[in-house]
Amino acid sequence: MNGKATTPLRNDCFALPPGVNWTPVEEALERLRSRLHPVVGVEHAVALSRVNGRILASDVHAPRAHPPSNNSAVDGYAFAGPLTDVPCTLPLVDGRSAAGEPYMGNVPAGHAIRILTGAVMPAGADTVVLEEDCEVINGHLHLNGTLKAGANARKAGEDIKAQDRILTAGTRLTPTQISVLASVGIESVDAYQQLRVGVLSTGDEVKPVGSAVTDWQIYDANRPMLSALVTQLGYELVDLGHALDRAEAVEAALERGAEQCDLILTSGGVSAGDEDHVSKTLKAHGDISNWRIAIKPGRPLALAMFRGTPVVGLPGNPVAAWVCALRFGAPAMALLAGGTWFEPQGYLMPAGFSKNKKPGRSEMLRARVRDGQVEVFGSEGSGRVTGLAWSEGLVELDESAQQIEPGTLVRFIPYGSFGL
């Protein structure tokens, strides 16, 4: 039992309509979004210490207000406002109100009391003067400036009211959101089980790092890269290793993945060549659609169902694998994991480069921001892994022909917009 939802994805969920050839990026993303739903079960009453990175399975309502009582925002003196007739002198009440040690009495009209930041506002007081804006002489508070009623004070429930909905189902929990839960006394929440993502590399020319290699072999950069992506996005990694270009090896790896995973990411072997055994295996034993998406870098994106488990077949070139994993894989994984499909936030910024772009395909350029302008990596080659380490995000150019000069506004998507 791998915790999959009781409503699995359809075997033909990735199928394209007859006659569809090259699919624009936005159309492909919308088709993908419309055909996916959560495939993981729900874990109830997950302690806050275990929810970082998990996705909420149900809305959360506050059992109490925050703050729970009127309190002071500063160190100073509390009294009943407003203060308009100045200068004036107010006698001080014996005692003080401190955080965790409230003053239990009443502050009479025309009197003031010492109060510290976060302390409950005593009865009879609603306004606070900063200690540096007043003077205490012989038990009397001397004030020279006016204050409106409620100055320097926080009202009960001004942040969160009791029974407010504070977080919605599908939200990925982060340290800041966990702080909100804790602030109203919530000890546990219902969360989706972690999406288990298998990562598989293929190819006779590809060797795992640490292996002996010849001049015609390359080290596997994709599996470590995609594995790190999976874990950084908050999912459970299942390392399916490396499979040679043999039908039986690829099938065995996919079988393991179908048993252990909610989703499988593969890299390489998804085109239509003699040794593209991922595509051949998925066609023979599953249901596959090779989406010819109009994007550069990127070849056909293989989307398939294998033994009831969705498979995303990424290109073998590292840059193309990275771009497709971010642009298509990241939002798809979020939705499968119980979260919400997202469109990464991009920012229009002036280009610090020149480019003559031809029409027909979207292009994703490795990029970074320096001195308020977007730089792009010097080579667009899909095998140039140094450009991945150099970059801090992507410039996305749509399908239209474009002449870009320094200063032209372009859409820059930082990697943080994908959840990294």
Contacts in CASP RR format, 6 or more apart in sequence:
PFRMAT RR
TARGET T0000
AUTHOR 0000-0000-0000
METHOD contacts of the structure
MODEL  1
MNGKATTPLRNDCFALPPGVNWTPVEEALERLRSRLHPVVGVEHAVALSR
VNGRILASDVHAPRAHPPSNNSAVDGYAFAGPLTDVPCTLPLVDGRSAAG
EPYMGNVPAGHAIRILTGAVMPAGADTVVLEEDCEVINGHLHLNGTLKAG
ANARKAGEDIKAQDRILTAGTRLTPTQISVLASVGIESVDAYQQLRVGVL
STGDEVKPVGSAVTDWQIYDANRPMLSALVTQLGYELVDLGHALDRAEAV
EAALERGAEQCDLILTSGGVSAGDEDHVSKTLKAHGDISNWRIAIKPGRP
LALAMFRGTPVVGLPGNPVAAWVCALRFGAPAMALLAGGTWFEPQGYLMP
AGFSKNKKPGRSEMLRARVRDGQVEVFGSEGSGRVTGLAWSEGLVELDES
AQQIEPGTLVRFIPYGSFGL
2 196 0 8 1.000
2 259 0 8 1.000
2 260 0 8 1.000
2 261 0 8 1.000
2 262 0 8 1.000
3 40 0 8 1.000
3 41 0 8 1.000
3 193 0 8 1.000
3 262 0 8 1.000
4 39 0 8 1.000
4 40 0 8 1.000
4 41 0 8 1.000
4 262 0 8 1.000
5 37 0 8 1.000
5 38 0 8 1.000
5 39 0 8 1.000
5 40 0 8 1.000
5 41 0 8 1.000
7 37 0 8 1.000
8 39 0 8 1.000
8 308 0 8 1.000
9 35 0 8 1.000
9 36 0 8 1.000
9 37 0 8 1.000
9 39 0 8 1.000
9 305 0 8 1.000
9 308 0 8 1.000
9 310 0 8 1.000
10 35 0 8 1.000
10 305 0 8 1.000
11 286 0 8 1.000
11 287 0 8 1.000
11 305 0 8 1.000
11 308 0 8 1.000
12 287 0 8 1.000
12 305 0 8 1.000
13 35 0 8 1.000
13 36 0 8 1.000
13 305 0 8 1.000
13 310 0 8 1.000
14 32 0 8 1.000
14 35 0 8 1.000
14 287 0 8 1.000
14 288 0 8 1.000
14 289 0 8 1.000
14 291 0 8 1.000
14 303 0 8 1.000
14 304 0 8 1.000
14 305 0 8 1.000
14 310 0 8 1.000
15 287 0 8 1.000
15 289 0 8 1.000
16 23 0 8 1.000
16 31 0 8 1.000
16 289 0 8 1.000
16 291 0 8 1.000
21 292 0 8 1.000
22 292 0 8 1.000
22 293 0 8 1.000
22 294 0 8 1.000
22 360 0 8 1.000
22 361 0 8 1.000
23 31 0 8 1.000
23 291 0 8 1.000
23 292 0 8 1.000
23 293 0 8 1.000
23 294 0 8 1.000
24 293 0 8 1.000
24 294 0 8 1.000
24 362 0 8 1.000
24 399 0 8 1.000
25 293 0 8 1.000
25 294 0 8 1.000
25 295 0 8 1.000
25 327 0 8 1.000
25 362 0 8 1.000
25 399 0 8 1.000
28 291 0 8 1.000
28 293 0 8 1.000
28 301 0 8 1.000
28 328 0 8 1.000
29 327 0 8 1.000
29 328 0 8 1.000
29 331 0 8 1.000
29 343 0 8 1.000
32 303 0 8 1.000
32 328 0 8 1.000
32 331 0 8 1.000
32 332 0 8 1.000
33 331 0 8 1.000
33 332 0 8 1.000
33 335 0 8 1.000
33 341 0 8 1.000
36 310 0 8 1.000
36 332 0 8 1.000
36 335 0 8 1.000
36 336 0 8 1.000
36 341 0 8 1.000
37 335 0 8 1.000
37 336 0 8 1.000
38 192 0 8 1.000
38 335 0 8 1.000
38 336 0 8 1.000
38 337 0 8 1.000
38 338 0 8 1.000
38 339 0 8 1.000
39 195 0 8 1.000
39 262 0 8 1.000
39 263 0 8 1.000
39 310 0 8 1.000
39 336 0 8 1.000
40 192 0 8 1.000
40 193 0 8 1.000
40 194 0 8 1.000
40 195 0 8 1.000
40 262 0 8 1.000
40 336 0 8 1.000
40 337 0 8 1.000
40 338 0 8 1.000
41 57 0 8 1.000
41 192 0 8 1.000
41 193 0 8 1.000
42 57 0 8 1.000
42 190 0 8 1.000
42 191 0 8 1.000
42 192 0 8 1.000
42 193 0 8 1.000
43 57 0 8 1.000
43 190 0 8 1.000
43 191 0 8 1.000
43 192 0 8 1.000
43 193 0 8 1.000
44 190 0 8 1.000
45 188 0 8 1.000
45 189 0 8 1.000
45 190 0 8 1.000
46 54 0 8 1.000
46 188 0 8 1.000
46 189 0 8 1.000
46 190 0 8 1.000
46 191 0 8 1.000
47 187 0 8 1.000
47 188 0 8 1.000
48 178 0 8 1.000
48 181 0 8 1.000
48 182 0 8 1.000
48 186 0 8 1.000
48 187 0 8 1.000
48 188 0 8 1.000
48 189 0 8 1.000
51 173 0 8 1.000
51 178 0 8 1.000
51 189 0 8 1.000
51 191 0 8 1.000
52 173 0 8 1.000
52 174 0 8 1.000
52 175 0 8 1.000
52 178 0 8 1.000
53 172 0 8 1.000
53 173 0 8 1.000
53 174 0 8 1.000
53 234 0 8 1.000
54 172 0 8 1.000
54 173 0 8 1.000
54 191 0 8 1.000
54 192 0 8 1.000
54 194 0 8 1.000
55 170 0 8 1.000
55 171 0 8 1.000
55 172 0 8 1.000
55 173 0 8 1.000
55 191 0 8 1.000
55 192 0 8 1.000
55 337 0 8 1.000
55 338 0 8 1.000
55 339 0 8 1.000
56 167 0 8 1.000
56 168 0 8 1.000
56 169 0 8 1.000
56 170 0 8 1.000
56 171 0 8 1.000
56 172 0 8 1.000
56 173 0 8 1.000
56 189 0 8 1.000
56 190 0 8 1.000
56 191 0 8 1.000
56 192 0 8 1.000
57 169 0 8 1.000
57 170 0 8 1.000
57 189 0 8 1.000
57 190 0 8 1.000
57 191 0 8 1.000
57 192 0 8 1.000
57 338 0 8 1.000
58 169 0 8 1.000
58 189 0 8 1.000
58 190 0 8 1.000
59 165 0 8 1.000
59 167 0 8 1.000
59 168 0 8 1.000
59 169 0 8 1.000
60 165 0 8 1.000
60 166 0 8 1.000
60 167 0 8 1.000
60 168 0 8 1.000
60 181 0 8 1.000
60 186 0 8 1.000
60 189 0 8 1.000
61 163 0 8 1.000
61 164 0 8 1.000
61 165 0 8 1.000
61 166 0 8 1.000
62 160 0 8 1.000
62 161 0 8 1.000
62 162 0 8 1.000
62 163 0 8 1.000
62 164 0 8 1.000
62 166 0 8 1.000
62 184 0 8 1.000
62 186 0 8 1.000
63 162 0 8 1.000
63 163 0 8 1.000
63 184 0 8 1.000
63 185 0 8 1.000
63 186 0 8 1.000
64 162 0 8 1.000
64 184 0 8 1.000
64 185 0 8 1.000
65 156 0 8 1.000
65 157 0 8 1.000
65 160 0 8 1.000
65 161 0 8 1.000
65 162 0 8 1.000
65 184 0 8 1.000
66 157 0 8 1.000
66 159 0 8 1.000
66 160 0 8 1.000
66 183 0 8 1.000
66 184 0 8 1.000
67 154 0 8 1.000
67 155 0 8 1.000
67 156 0 8 1.000
67 157 0 8 1.000
67 158 0 8 1.000
67 159 0 8 1.000
68 156 0 8 1.000
68 157 0 8 1.000
69 120 0 8 1.000
69 121 0 8 1.000
69 156 0 8 1.000
70 120 0 8 1.000
70 121 0 8 1.000
70 126 0 8 1.000
70 153 0 8 1.000
70 154 0 8 1.000
70 155 0 8 1.000
70 156 0 8 1.000
71 99 0 8 1.000
71 118 0 8 1.000
71 119 0 8 1.000
71 120 0 8 1.000
71 121 0 8 1.000
71 153 0 8 1.000
71 154 0 8 1.000
72 78 0 8 1.000
72 97 0 8 1.000
72 115 0 8 1.000
72 116 0 8 1.000
72 117 0 8 1.000
72 118 0 8 1.000
72 119 0 8 1.000
72 121 0 8 1.000
72 128 0 8 1.000
72 152 0 8 1.000
72 153 0 8 1.000
72 154 0 8 1.000
73 117 0 8 1.000
73 118 0 8 1.000
73 128 0 8 1.000
73 152 0 8 1.000
73 153 0 8 1.000
73 154 0 8 1.000
74 117 0 8 1.000
74 128 0 8 1.000
74 130 0 8 1.000
74 131 0 8 1.000
74 152 0 8 1.000
75 115 0 8 1.000
75 116 0 8 1.000
75 117 0 8 1.000
75 130 0 8 1.000
75 131 0 8 1.000
76 114 0 8 1.000
76 115 0 8 1.000
76 116 0 8 1.000
76 128 0 8 1.000
76 129 0 8 1.000
76 130 0 8 1.000
76 131 0 8 1.000
76 134 0 8 1.000
76 152 0 8 1.000
77 90 0 8 1.000
77 92 0 8 1.000
77 112 0 8 1.000
77 113 0 8 1.000
77 114 0 8 1.000
77 115 0 8 1.000
77 128 0 8 1.000
77 129 0 8 1.000
77 131 0 8 1.000
77 134 0 8 1.000
77 136 0 8 1.000
77 141 0 8 1.000
78 97 0 8 1.000
78 107 0 8 1.000
78 112 0 8 1.000
78 113 0 8 1.000
78 115 0 8 1.000
78 121 0 8 1.000
78 122 0 8 1.000
78 125 0 8 1.000
78 126 0 8 1.000
78 127 0 8 1.000
78 128 0 8 1.000
78 153 0 8 1.000
79 90 0 8 1.000
79 107 0 8 1.000
79 110 0 8 1.000
79 111 0 8 1.000
79 112 0 8 1.000
79 113 0 8 1.000
79 125 0 8 1.000
79 127 0 8 1.000
79 129 0 8 1.000
79 141 0 8 1.000
80 107 0 8 1.000
80 109 0 8 1.000
80 110 0 8 1.000
80 124 0 8 1.000
80 125 0 8 1.000
80 126 0 8 1.000
80 127 0 8 1.000
80 149 0 8 1.000
81 126 0 8 1.000
81 127 0 8 1.000
81 147 0 8 1.000
81 148 0 8 1.000
81 149 0 8 1.000
81 150 0 8 1.000
81 151 0 8 1.000
82 127 0 8 1.000
82 146 0 8 1.000
82 147 0 8 1.000
82 148 0 8 1.000
82 149 0 8 1.000
82 150 0 8 1.000
83 127 0 8 1.000
83 129 0 8 1.000
83 143 0 8 1.000
83 145 0 8 1.000
83 146 0 8 1.000
83 147 0 8 1.000
84 146 0 8 1.000
86 143 0 8 1.000
86 144 0 8 1.000
86 145 0 8 1.000
86 146 0 8 1.000
87 142 0 8 1.000
87 143 0 8 1.000
87 144 0 8 1.000
87 145 0 8 1.000
88 142 0 8 1.000
88 143 0 8 1.000
89 140 0 8 1.000
89 141 0 8 1.000
89 142 0 8 1.000
89 143 0 8 1.000
90 110 0 8 1.000
90 111 0 8 1.000
90 112 0 8 1.000
90 140 0 8 1.000
90 141 0 8 1.000
90 143 0 8 1.000
91 110 0 8 1.000
91 111 0 8 1.000
91 112 0 8 1.000
91 139 0 8 1.000
91 140 0 8 1.000
91 141 0 8 1.000
92 111 0 8 1.000
92 112 0 8 1.000
92 113 0 8 1.000
92 114 0 8 1.000
92 136 0 8 1.000
92 139 0 8 1.000
92 140 0 8 1.000
92 141 0 8 1.000
93 103 0 8 1.000
93 107 0 8 1.000
93 108 0 8 1.000
93 111 0 8 1.000
93 112 0 8 1.000
93 113 0 8 1.000
95 103 0 8 1.000
95 113 0 8 1.000
95 114 0 8 1.000
96 103 0 8 1.000
96 113 0 8 1.000
96 114 0 8 1.000
96 115 0 8 1.000
96 116 0 8 1.000
96 119 0 8 1.000
97 103 0 8 1.000
97 113 0 8 1.000
97 114 0 8 1.000
97 115 0 8 1.000
97 116 0 8 1.000
97 119 0 8 1.000
97 120 0 8 1.000
97 121 0 8 1.000
97 122 0 8 1.000
98 115 0 8 1.000
98 116 0 8 1.000
98 119 0 8 1.000
99 116 0 8 1.000
99 117 0 8 1.000
99 118 0 8 1.000
99 119 0 8 1.000
100 119 0 8 1.000
100 120 0 8 1.000
101 119 0 8 1.000
102 119 0 8 1.000
102 120 0 8 1.000
102 122 0 8 1.000
103 113 0 8 1.000
103 115 0 8 1.000
103 119 0 8 1.000
103 120 0 8 1.000
103 122 0 8 1.000
104 122 0 8 1.000
105 122 0 8 1.000
105 123 0 8 1.000
106 122 0 8 1.000
106 123 0 8 1.000
106 124 0 8 1.000
107 113 0 8 1.000
107 122 0 8 1.000
107 123 0 8 1.000
107 124 0 8 1.000
107 125 0 8 1.000
108 124 0 8 1.000
109 124 0 8 1.000
112 125 0 8 1.000
112 141 0 8 1.000
113 122 0 8 1.000
113 125 0 8 1.000
115 121 0 8 1.000
115 122 0 8 1.000
115 125 0 8 1.000
115 128 0 8 1.000
118 154 0 8 1.000
121 128 0 8 1.000
121 153 0 8 1.000
126 149 0 8 1.000
126 150 0 8 1.000
126 153 0 8 1.000
127 147 0 8 1.000
127 148 0 8 1.000
127 149 0 8 1.000
127 150 0 8 1.000
127 151 0 8 1.000
127 152 0 8 1.000
127 153 0 8 1.000
128 150 0 8 1.000
128 151 0 8 1.000
128 152 0 8 1.000
128 153 0 8 1.000
129 141 0 8 1.000
129 143 0 8 1.000
129 147 0 8 1.000
129 151 0 8 1.000
129 152 0 8 1.000
130 152 0 8 1.000
133 143 0 8 1.000
133 145 0 8 1.000
134 141 0 8 1.000
134 142 0 8 1.000
134 143 0 8 1.000
134 144 0 8 1.000
135 141 0 8 1.000
135 142 0 8 1.000
136 142 0 8 1.000
160 166 0 8 1.000
160 180 0 8 1.000
160 183 0 8 1.000
160 184 0 8 1.000
166 180 0 8 1.000
166 181 0 8 1.000
166 184 0 8 1.000
167 173 0 8 1.000
167 177 0 8 1.000
167 180 0 8 1.000
167 181 0 8 1.000
170 192 0 8 1.000
170 338 0 8 1.000
170 339 0 8 1.000
170 340 0 8 1.000
171 177 0 8 1.000
171 339 0 8 1.000
171 340 0 8 1.000
172 234 0 8 1.000
172 334 0 8 1.000
172 339 0 8 1.000
173 181 0 8 1.000
173 189 0 8 1.000
173 191 0 8 1.000
181 189 0 8 1.000
192 337 0 8 1.000
192 338 0 8 1.000
192 339 0 8 1.000
194 234 0 8 1.000
194 235 0 8 1.000
194 236 0 8 1.000
194 337 0 8 1.000
195 235 0 8 1.000
195 236 0 8 1.000
195 262 0 8 1.000
195 263 0 8 1.000
195 333 0 8 1.000
195 336 0 8 1.000
195 337 0 8 1.000
195 338 0 8 1.000
196 235 0 8 1.000
196 236 0 8 1.000
196 238 0 8 1.000
196 260 0 8 1.000
196 261 0 8 1.000
196 262 0 8 1.000
196 263 0 8 1.000
197 230 0 8 1.000
197 235 0 8 1.000
197 236 0 8 1.000
197 237 0 8 1.000
197 238 0 8 1.000
197 261 0 8 1.000
197 262 0 8 1.000
197 263 0 8 1.000
197 264 0 8 1.000
197 265 0 8 1.000
197 333 0 8 1.000
198 230 0 8 1.000
198 237 0 8 1.000
198 238 0 8 1.000
198 239 0 8 1.000
198 240 0 8 1.000
198 257 0 8 1.000
198 260 0 8 1.000
198 261 0 8 1.000
198 263 0 8 1.000
198 264 0 8 1.000
198 265 0 8 1.000
199 223 0 8 1.000
199 226 0 8 1.000
199 227 0 8 1.000
199 230 0 8 1.000
199 237 0 8 1.000
199 238 0 8 1.000
199 239 0 8 1.000
199 240 0 8 1.000
199 241 0 8 1.000
199 264 0 8 1.000
199 265 0 8 1.000
200 223 0 8 1.000
200 240 0 8 1.000
200 241 0 8 1.000
200 242 0 8 1.000
200 243 0 8 1.000
200 253 0 8 1.000
200 254 0 8 1.000
200 257 0 8 1.000
200 264 0 8 1.000
200 265 0 8 1.000
200 266 0 8 1.000
200 267 0 8 1.000
201 220 0 8 1.000
201 222 0 8 1.000
201 223 0 8 1.000
201 241 0 8 1.000
201 242 0 8 1.000
201 243 0 8 1.000
201 266 0 8 1.000
201 267 0 8 1.000
201 268 0 8 1.000
202 242 0 8 1.000
202 243 0 8 1.000
202 244 0 8 1.000
202 245 0 8 1.000
202 250 0 8 1.000
202 253 0 8 1.000
202 266 0 8 1.000
202 267 0 8 1.000
202 268 0 8 1.000
202 269 0 8 1.000
202 277 0 8 1.000
202 278 0 8 1.000
203 242 0 8 1.000
203 243 0 8 1.000
203 244 0 8 1.000
203 245 0 8 1.000
203 268 0 8 1.000
203 269 0 8 1.000
203 275 0 8 1.000
204 244 0 8 1.000
204 245 0 8 1.000
204 275 0 8 1.000
205 216 0 8 1.000
205 217 0 8 1.000
205 218 0 8 1.000
206 217 0 8 1.000
206 218 0 8 1.000
206 219 0 8 1.000
206 220 0 8 1.000
206 222 0 8 1.000
206 242 0 8 1.000
207 213 0 8 1.000
207 217 0 8 1.000
207 218 0 8 1.000
207 219 0 8 1.000
207 220 0 8 1.000
207 242 0 8 1.000
208 219 0 8 1.000
208 220 0 8 1.000
208 223 0 8 1.000
208 241 0 8 1.000
208 242 0 8 1.000
209 219 0 8 1.000
209 220 0 8 1.000
209 224 0 8 1.000
210 219 0 8 1.000
211 219 0 8 1.000
213 219 0 8 1.000
220 242 0 8 1.000
221 318 0 8 1.000
221 385 0 8 1.000
222 267 0 8 1.000
222 268 0 8 1.000
222 314 0 8 1.000
222 316 0 8 1.000
222 318 0 8 1.000
222 321 0 8 1.000
223 239 0 8 1.000
223 241 0 8 1.000
223 242 0 8 1.000
223 267 0 8 1.000
225 318 0 8 1.000
225 321 0 8 1.000
225 322 0 8 1.000
225 388 0 8 1.000
226 265 0 8 1.000
226 267 0 8 1.000
226 314 0 8 1.000
226 321 0 8 1.000
226 325 0 8 1.000
227 237 0 8 1.000
227 239 0 8 1.000
229 325 0 8 1.000
229 326 0 8 1.000
229 330 0 8 1.000
229 420 0 8 1.000
230 236 0 8 1.000
230 237 0 8 1.000
230 265 0 8 1.000
230 333 0 8 1.000
231 237 0 8 1.000
232 419 0 8 1.000
232 420 0 8 1.000
233 330 0 8 1.000
233 333 0 8 1.000
233 334 0 8 1.000
233 419 0 8 1.000
233 420 0 8 1.000
235 333 0 8 1.000
235 337 0 8 1.000
238 257 0 8 1.000
238 260 0 8 1.000
238 261 0 8 1.000
240 253 0 8 1.000
240 256 0 8 1.000
240 257 0 8 1.000
240 261 0 8 1.000
240 264 0 8 1.000
241 253 0 8 1.000
243 249 0 8 1.000
243 250 0 8 1.000
243 252 0 8 1.000
243 253 0 8 1.000
243 277 0 8 1.000
245 269 0 8 1.000
245 275 0 8 1.000
245 277 0 8 1.000
246 277 0 8 1.000
247 277 0 8 1.000
247 280 0 8 1.000
247 281 0 8 1.000
247 284 0 8 1.000
249 277 0 8 1.000
250 277 0 8 1.000
250 278 0 8 1.000
250 281 0 8 1.000
251 281 0 8 1.000
251 285 0 8 1.000
254 264 0 8 1.000
254 281 0 8 1.000
254 282 0 8 1.000
254 285 0 8 1.000
254 306 0 8 1.000
254 307 0 8 1.000
254 311 0 8 1.000
255 307 0 8 1.000
257 264 0 8 1.000
257 309 0 8 1.000
258 264 0 8 1.000
258 306 0 8 1.000
258 307 0 8 1.000
258 308 0 8 1.000
258 309 0 8 1.000
259 307 0 8 1.000
261 309 0 8 1.000
262 309 0 8 1.000
262 310 0 8 1.000
262 336 0 8 1.000
262 337 0 8 1.000
263 309 0 8 1.000
263 310 0 8 1.000
263 311 0 8 1.000
263 312 0 8 1.000
263 332 0 8 1.000
263 333 0 8 1.000
263 336 0 8 1.000
264 306 0 8 1.000
264 309 0 8 1.000
264 310 0 8 1.000
264 311 0 8 1.000
264 312 0 8 1.000
265 311 0 8 1.000
265 312 0 8 1.000
265 313 0 8 1.000
265 314 0 8 1.000
265 325 0 8 1.000
265 329 0 8 1.000
266 278 0 8 1.000
266 302 0 8 1.000
266 311 0 8 1.000
266 312 0 8 1.000
266 313 0 8 1.000
266 314 0 8 1.000
267 313 0 8 1.000
267 314 0 8 1.000
267 315 0 8 1.000
267 316 0 8 1.000
267 321 0 8 1.000
268 276 0 8 1.000
268 278 0 8 1.000
268 313 0 8 1.000
268 314 0 8 1.000
268 315 0 8 1.000
268 316 0 8 1.000
268 321 0 8 1.000
269 275 0 8 1.000
269 276 0 8 1.000
269 277 0 8 1.000
269 278 0 8 1.000
269 279 0 8 1.000
269 316 0 8 1.000
270 276 0 8 1.000
270 278 0 8 1.000
270 279 0 8 1.000
270 290 0 8 1.000
270 299 0 8 1.000
270 300 0 8 1.000
270 301 0 8 1.000
270 302 0 8 1.000
270 313 0 8 1.000
270 314 0 8 1.000
270 315 0 8 1.000
270 316 0 8 1.000
271 279 0 8 1.000
271 290 0 8 1.000
271 299 0 8 1.000
271 300 0 8 1.000
272 279 0 8 1.000
272 290 0 8 1.000
278 302 0 8 1.000
278 313 0 8 1.000
279 288 0 8 1.000
279 290 0 8 1.000
279 302 0 8 1.000
282 288 0 8 1.000
282 302 0 8 1.000
282 304 0 8 1.000
282 306 0 8 1.000
282 311 0 8 1.000
285 306 0 8 1.000
285 307 0 8 1.000
286 304 0 8 1.000
286 305 0 8 1.000
286 306 0 8 1.000
286 307 0 8 1.000
287 304 0 8 1.000
287 305 0 8 1.000
288 302 0 8 1.000
288 303 0 8 1.000
288 304 0 8 1.000
288 305 0 8 1.000
288 311 0 8 1.000
289 302 0 8 1.000
289 303 0 8 1.000
289 304 0 8 1.000
290 300 0 8 1.000
290 301 0 8 1.000
290 302 0 8 1.000
291 300 0 8 1.000
291 301 0 8 1.000
291 302 0 8 1.000
291 303 0 8 1.000
292 300 0 8 1.000
293 300 0 8 1.000
293 301 0 8 1.000
293 328 0 8 1.000
294 360 0 8 1.000
294 361 0 8 1.000
294 362 0 8 1.000
294 399 0 8 1.000
295 323 0 8 1.000
295 324 0 8 1.000
295 327 0 8 1.000
295 361 0 8 1.000
295 362 0 8 1.000
295 363 0 8 1.000
295 364 0 8 1.000
296 361 0 8 1.000
296 362 0 8 1.000
296 363 0 8 1.000
296 364 0 8 1.000
296 380 0 8 1.000
297 315 0 8 1.000
297 317 0 8 1.000
297 319 0 8 1.000
297 320 0 8 1.000
297 323 0 8 1.000
297 364 0 8 1.000
297 380 0 8 1.000
297 381 0 8 1.000
297 382 0 8 1.000
298 315 0 8 1.000
298 317 0 8 1.000
298 320 0 8 1.000
298 323 0 8 1.000
298 324 0 8 1.000
298 382 0 8 1.000
299 315 0 8 1.000
299 320 0 8 1.000
301 312 0 8 1.000
301 313 0 8 1.000
301 314 0 8 1.000
301 315 0 8 1.000
301 324 0 8 1.000
301 328 0 8 1.000
302 311 0 8 1.000
302 312 0 8 1.000
302 313 0 8 1.000
303 310 0 8 1.000
303 311 0 8 1.000
303 312 0 8 1.000
303 313 0 8 1.000
304 310 0 8 1.000
304 311 0 8 1.000
304 313 0 8 1.000
305 311 0 8 1.000
310 336 0 8 1.000
312 325 0 8 1.000
312 328 0 8 1.000
312 329 0 8 1.000
312 332 0 8 1.000
314 320 0 8 1.000
314 321 0 8 1.000
314 324 0 8 1.000
314 325 0 8 1.000
315 321 0 8 1.000
315 324 0 8 1.000
315 382 0 8 1.000
317 381 0 8 1.000
317 382 0 8 1.000
317 383 0 8 1.000
318 382 0 8 1.000
318 383 0 8 1.000
318 385 0 8 1.000
318 388 0 8 1.000
319 366 0 8 1.000
319 381 0 8 1.000
319 382 0 8 1.000
319 383 0 8 1.000
319 384 0 8 1.000
319 385 0 8 1.000
319 387 0 8 1.000
319 388 0 8 1.000
320 382 0 8 1.000
322 388 0 8 1.000
323 364 0 8 1.000
323 394 0 8 1.000
326 344 0 8 1.000
326 394 0 8 1.000
326 415 0 8 1.000
326 418 0 8 1.000
327 344 0 8 1.000
327 364 0 8 1.000
330 342 0 8 1.000
330 344 0 8 1.000
330 418 0 8 1.000
330 419 0 8 1.000
331 341 0 8 1.000
331 342 0 8 1.000
331 343 0 8 1.000
331 344 0 8 1.000
332 341 0 8 1.000
334 340 0 8 1.000
334 341 0 8 1.000
334 342 0 8 1.000
335 341 0 8 1.000
344 413 0 8 1.000
344 417 0 8 1.000
344 418 0 8 1.000
345 413 0 8 1.000
345 417 0 8 1.000
346 396 0 8 1.000
346 411 0 8 1.000
346 412 0 8 1.000
346 413 0 8 1.000
346 414 0 8 1.000
346 417 0 8 1.000
347 411 0 8 1.000
347 412 0 8 1.000
347 413 0 8 1.000
347 414 0 8 1.000
348 409 0 8 1.000
348 410 0 8 1.000
348 411 0 8 1.000
348 412 0 8 1.000
349 369 0 8 1.000
349 372 0 8 1.000
349 373 0 8 1.000
349 374 0 8 1.000
349 409 0 8 1.000
349 410 0 8 1.000
349 412 0 8 1.000
350 372 0 8 1.000
350 373 0 8 1.000
350 374 0 8 1.000
350 406 0 8 1.000
350 407 0 8 1.000
350 408 0 8 1.000
350 409 0 8 1.000
350 410 0 8 1.000
351 373 0 8 1.000
351 374 0 8 1.000
351 395 0 8 1.000
351 404 0 8 1.000
351 405 0 8 1.000
351 406 0 8 1.000
351 407 0 8 1.000
351 408 0 8 1.000
351 409 0 8 1.000
351 410 0 8 1.000
352 373 0 8 1.000
352 374 0 8 1.000
352 375 0 8 1.000
352 376 0 8 1.000
352 406 0 8 1.000
352 407 0 8 1.000
353 374 0 8 1.000
353 375 0 8 1.000
353 376 0 8 1.000
353 404 0 8 1.000
353 406 0 8 1.000
354 404 0 8 1.000
354 405 0 8 1.000
354 406 0 8 1.000
355 365 0 8 1.000
355 376 0 8 1.000
355 397 0 8 1.000
355 402 0 8 1.000
355 403 0 8 1.000
355 404 0 8 1.000
356 402 0 8 1.000
356 403 0 8 1.000
356 404 0 8 1.000
357 363 0 8 1.000
357 397 0 8 1.000
357 401 0 8 1.000
357 402 0 8 1.000
357 403 0 8 1.000
357 404 0 8 1.000
358 401 0 8 1.000
359 399 0 8 1.000
359 400 0 8 1.000
359 401 0 8 1.000
360 399 0 8 1.000
360 400 0 8 1.000
361 399 0 8 1.000
362 396 0 8 1.000
362 397 0 8 1.000
362 398 0 8 1.000
362 399 0 8 1.000
363 396 0 8 1.000
363 397 0 8 1.000
364 394 0 8 1.000
364 395 0 8 1.000
364 396 0 8 1.000
364 397 0 8 1.000
365 376 0 8 1.000
365 377 0 8 1.000
365 380 0 8 1.000
365 394 0 8 1.000
365 395 0 8 1.000
365 397 0 8 1.000
366 376 0 8 1.000
366 377 0 8 1.000
366 387 0 8 1.000
366 388 0 8 1.000
366 390 0 8 1.000
366 391 0 8 1.000
366 393 0 8 1.000
366 394 0 8 1.000
367 374 0 8 1.000
367 375 0 8 1.000
367 376 0 8 1.000
367 377 0 8 1.000
367 391 0 8 1.000
367 392 0 8 1.000
367 393 0 8 1.000
367 394 0 8 1.000
367 395 0 8 1.000
367 412 0 8 1.000
368 374 0 8 1.000
368 375 0 8 1.000
368 390 0 8 1.000
368 391 0 8 1.000
368 392 0 8 1.000
368 393 0 8 1.000
369 375 0 8 1.000
369 392 0 8 1.000
369 412 0 8 1.000
369 414 0 8 1.000
373 406 0 8 1.000
373 407 0 8 1.000
374 395 0 8 1.000
374 410 0 8 1.000
374 412 0 8 1.000
376 395 0 8 1.000
377 384 0 8 1.000
377 387 0 8 1.000
377 390 0 8 1.000
377 391 0 8 1.000
379 387 0 8 1.000
391 415 0 8 1.000
392 414 0 8 1.000
392 415 0 8 1.000
393 412 0 8 1.000
393 413 0 8 1.000
393 414 0 8 1.000
393 415 0 8 1.000
394 412 0 8 1.000
394 413 0 8 1.000
394 415 0 8 1.000
395 410 0 8 1.000
395 411 0 8 1.000
395 412 0 8 1.000
395 413 0 8 1.000
396 411 0 8 1.000
396 413 0 8 1.000
397 404 0 8 1.000
397 410 0 8 1.000
397 411 0 8 1.000
404 410 0 8 1.000
END
